[in-house]
Structure formats: C-alpha cells, structure tokens
C-alpha cells in the first residue's frame, strides 16, 4: 500500500542547510500497524508531514520517492493533495486542543471530511458524525455534537480527533503521539480504540511515538530513528528483545518501571454545553 524509498528532507532557510530526514525507507501493507519511534528532533514527525503533503515551505524533499496505492505522491499538485487528505490518508495530531478549531462545534469539525469529499446532505452527514462518535466511545453524541473543544476533557478531544480521522474511511491513518498528553487510564483506552478501529475498518496505522512501551502495545513492526536516520527496524518483539544498536538500547533503558506516566487527565465529561 505504501512504499517510501530513500526519502530525504532538508531545511534550506539556514546556512548550511539542515538535513532533517536522511535516506528514509518504509513499506506498509493494508491494515498493518507500523511504529516510528525516536526522541524529539529525530525526524519522525517530519516524515509524517511529508506523507500528508504538509511540509512547511522552507522544508524541501531533496531525494527519494513516496508511492501510495500505486500513485506517486511527490508528483501531486496542491489540489490533488487536498483531494487525498482526509479521504485516503488522514492524521491524528499530537495535541487535539491546538488541532481542533476553538470556534467551531464538535459536530461541524467531525463532518469536515464529509463536506470536502462527499455529496452527502447535512442530515446524512450529521447521522454519520453521531454514529462515529458512538463508535469511538463518546457518550451523549447528540449533546456532544453541539459542544466546543474547551468543553471536553483531553481524552474526549482525542477521541474526536480519531473519529474525525476515520469518518472518511481512509486507507492510511497517521497517529502522531496520540496518547502523549493523556494519563495511563485514558492512554490505554485510546490505544485499545485504535486497535479496534484498525480491526473493524481495516485502516492501516502509522503510529509515531517516543515511547517504546506504547509502540510494543499496538504495532507489529517498528522503525527506530535518530538524528533523521533509521538506526534499526524490524518486528517489534525482535527489536525489543534483541536490540542491535546502542541508541535502541538507550531508549529501552529509559523506560520507567512504573507504568507510563503520573500525569493525570480530567475525568471524561462534557462541561456545560
């Protein structure tokens, strides 16, 4: 389904130019969940933005190819990218509070992909949005439909992002650190939800994280990145049990004994809407 060969991305607004991603390779099959892991600045998010056609103007792809469903992504115009995003490839961003529009209702934002890529009438779009809210575990969808992002907890906002990414039935979903800001309970729920959506819809997921434990819980294969390069890749269990590179061993040694994080998210609830 996806084949990336020798992808390199360079920032050309600095002197000398900065190579953010160098000679990146990745292949994915339909319905597969593959992880990219690495610390901040390793190039994992830059790679995902290239896949979405969302690189900043100063970031240039200097070499390589990206093939998706047999089509050359690098040859697409902006209009063609707009037709692809949300319909065939979607993305869950790291922080839903900054990704969701604060002045638009949850219902309107959930329906965005349907307005752009289908000819559904308003009544049909609303029904689809309410159904998707229920699928991603959001209670009281009719009430939630009229709410705004600030009236939801962090876990609920992340579910809205997942539902918005899935509502157009994309072939590939990119999840960029989707559980980082959540506490252990909500984090586990979101990971379980992603696996459920993958199994029920057959959506392939490219899961990006700095946490090998999270990668282990959801992915079948993993790519480890450091300073823009792939340093190790393979089946998750093989990489975790027998890491070959010093950097991978460093990531493994950094995993705390206590599960995940002590950060606490608010209980999932709807504030006054």
C-alpha angles and dihedrals in degrees: 000000000000127000122177116183126188096333115184125180123193134189105222100182092083131066114262097024114251118233104216097174124023128193097334119185128188138154126188134185126215112280094013125133113215126177132215113199132184143115124279111295094025092119099251097120091042089056092051092049089052088054089053094045089241103121115140116255093255092054113085131187102229100180145357138055138262118202120185121182088342094307126118106238094192092062095056123113122226090260091053091048090053090053090050100045113087093007103061103003124029135174139214109207125216100249115036094189090066095036097052117075108247094209098051126077121248091247094055092048093046089055096048096102091048092052091050101042108026140049094229118147119240093258092052092047091052092050090050091049092049091048091050092049089056091047092055092050101258113150123216095021093178091058093039090053089069096043129101125230095256090059092063132075121246093258092051093049089053090052089052089053091050092048091048090051093049102040093087092051095239121194091224130031122191114207111195109196091318095173103036098104095043132092123246097269097048090040091057091048092052092049090049090049093051091051090048092050090047092053097043100041101027090231114162112228128207101199118199121196146142090219118087091193091061091046090052092053097056113016133079095198133024138201116204116209131194126175092347096310135100107245098174140000140172143097110342096239092048093050093046097045098040110021112184101193129068093230093055089050089051091053091050093049090052093061106110120231092233113078116269110304144337092225114121127215122201116265110271105265141133115245118217107306 
